Amino acid sequence: MDKTAFIPSLLLGLIFVAFYALRCYQNGYEFNLNIVVNSVLQASGIVCGVLLLASTVYEQLKTLIEGLDLYIAISGLAVLSVSAQSFYKDVIKGTKNRNSSK
């Protein structure tokens, strides 16, 4: 990941961690390192997702996001999963329910 995505991811991750720490303090919860790590990863996913979406509109961003292959693969898997689930629900499961009521 180059600095185009790393620096905004780091900043957003720090904001998320600060927000989490504040919420823990206000509510008396124990600070959980797993949530901190997950928050930073989610911040990175948000930034990279925005960059990927923006790169479809702004041609100049395509050269800046060459190091985001992992997020491109994850995006492809997400689209594949949602499409397969929808197909199963509508075509396989949907027609099965109609046939069993006849």
Secondary structure as UniProt FT lines:
FT   HELIX           3..27
FT   HELIX           33..55
FT   TURN            56..57
FT   TURN            59..60
FT   HELIX           61..64
FT   TURN            65..67
FT   HELIX           69..87
FT   HELIX           88..93
FT   HELIX           94..100
//
